Amino acid sequence: MPLGPSPTIGLIAYTTIKVIGYSWVGWKLNQCYQKTNPRPYLFGIARTVLGLVVGITSIYILRKINSNQGAIFLICLIPIRFFEWFIIIYVFYERFDFSFTRLSKYSLVGIIFSFLFDIPVIASILIIPGGYWVC
């Protein structure tokens, strides 16, 4: 969700931070699964796009349901992120060797990384002139 007069720079910063962070997670998942594919940057791009689509959609739906969508969105963010991580890890790693326990564990760890990657995004709000992006 764009905030401020010109959120373009903020969207670029948000996307860049998330792609780099999620690419690193893809690299770590390759190590955990002992695979060389998928390419970590493709995983990072896919996870970022999924996050943007689900995040923007969630905000839009919550706006229709409740005028206090900010608080509701924050409460819903943990299960939303769990769903995102569950889907993306399944698609990239678990399709052919499915383990619900392992997938759930990695999805929970993914939630932690999502929040950690939010820290530089939030910090960038203080230094980016003209607006930022929150999703």
Secondary structure, DSSP 4 states (H G I P E B T S, - for coil): -EESS-THHHHHHHHHHHHHHHHHHHHHHHHHHT---S-HHHHHHHHHHHHHHHHHHHHHHHHHH-TTHHHHHHHHHHHHHHHHHHHHHIIIIISSS--HHHHHHHHHHHHHHHHHHHHHHHHHHTT-TT-EE--
